Amino acid sequence: MFKHLDDVGLGYCEHAKAALGLAGSCLRAAGLLAVHAIYPDFGGNSGTEILKRALKQVEETQRGELEREEKKEA
């Protein structure tokens, strides 16, 4: 039904859970960074660290997708 789900090799619920998790990480980071902008002593590098962890998770997922594609082609 959805080409993207086929492309990433995930079911609808798996994909939704991952996408909503990433959205939640971004929202938490945005909130921390907004307060940090006004009060620089608040949060330290917390917002940045949340975004780094989220990006690392996305990159690991994408690497897994590439490995699955390579196995299909082999």
N, C-alpha and C positions, 0 to 999 in steps of 0.2 A: 504494500500500500504506500509506504513512504520510502523513496529511493535512498534518502540519507541514512535511514536505519539499516538498509542493506549495505550501504557503503561502509558504515562503521561496525557492522556485525553485532548490533545490539537489538534486543527486543524493545518494544515501546516503553514498558515500565522501567527497564534498566536505564534506558536513555533519559527518560524523564527524571529519574532519581539523580543521575549524574548531572544533568543540566540544572536542576533545581538546587543541587548542592553547590554547584559553581556560582549560581546566582546568589545564594545565601552568603557565600564567602565574599563575593563582591559587595554585597550590601553591608555586611559587617565592617569590611575594610573602609567603605565609603563613609560610614558613620564615624568610625574612629578618626579617619583623616580629616573629616569636616570639623570635628571638635579640636583636633590637633592643630588645624590651621588657625583657630582662634586662640587656643591655649597651648602653645608649643610644648609645655612640660607634660601634657596628657598623652599617655599611650606610647611614648617613645617611638620605636620602630614597628609597633604591633600591626598597624595597617599594612605596611610594606611587607612584613613577614607573612601575613595572611595571603596577600596577593602572590607572593613568591611560591608558597606552598600550593596554592590553587593552580598556578601556571605549571609547576612541576607535575602535578597530577594529570593535567590535560596533556602534557608532553609525553608522559608515560603511557597514557591511553592511546595516543596517536602512534607511538612506537609499536605497541601491541597490534594495532590495526595494520601497520605496514608489514609486520611479521606474518600476520594471518594472510595477507594478500600474497606475500612471497611464497608461502606454503601452497596456496591455491594454484599459483602459476607453475610450481615445480612438479 
